[in-house]
Amino acid sequence: GNEFTAADIQMSFPVEAAGARGGLDESRPKLMAFLQRIHARPAYLRAIERGGPYELMK
């Protein structure tokens, strides 16, 4: 849908994990766009500013 919901928050983790493992590339443009929209949200940016960057998989 067009609205940001709790489902978007829940799905952000597996998409982040796929990106961290290198499984997210140009072959999945919709997932990449989804993650870019999450990362552009003001709340996300505030959380990173407050807590610092994170490493999902070291």
N, C-alpha and C positions, 0 to 999 in steps of 0.2 A: 503494500500500500504506500500511500504518499506520506503517512504520518509516522513519526518515530515512536516506537513502542518498546515495551520490555523484551519482546521477541528479538528486536534489533540488538539490544544489549546482550542477550543470551547468545546470539549467533556471532557476535563480534569476536568472542574468544576462539572458537574453532577456525574462523577465518584468519585471525592473528596467528594462530598456531601453524596453519598451513603456510602463511607467509614466512614465518620464522624458519620453517623446514625447507624453504625453497620451492614449495609446491604451488606457489601463486605467481603467475606470470601473465604475459599478454594473451595467452590462450584462454584466460578466464577474465575477460574485460569487465563483466558485471560484478564479479566478486572484488576485483581491484577497485572499481568505482565505489562499491559499498564501503570498503575499508577507508578509502579516501574521504568519503562523506563522514564517517565516524570520526576520523582524525581531524576533520575541519570543524567539528561541533565545538561551540564555546565551552561547554562543560568538560569535554575531553581536554581541551587546551589548558583550562584552569587546573585540572587534575595533574597534568604533566608538569605544569609550572610549579604547582605546590609540592608534589611528591617526587619530581625529577623523572627522567626517562627510566624505562624499565627494560629488562632483557627477559623475554619470555622463555627462551631456551638458550642456555649457556653452552 
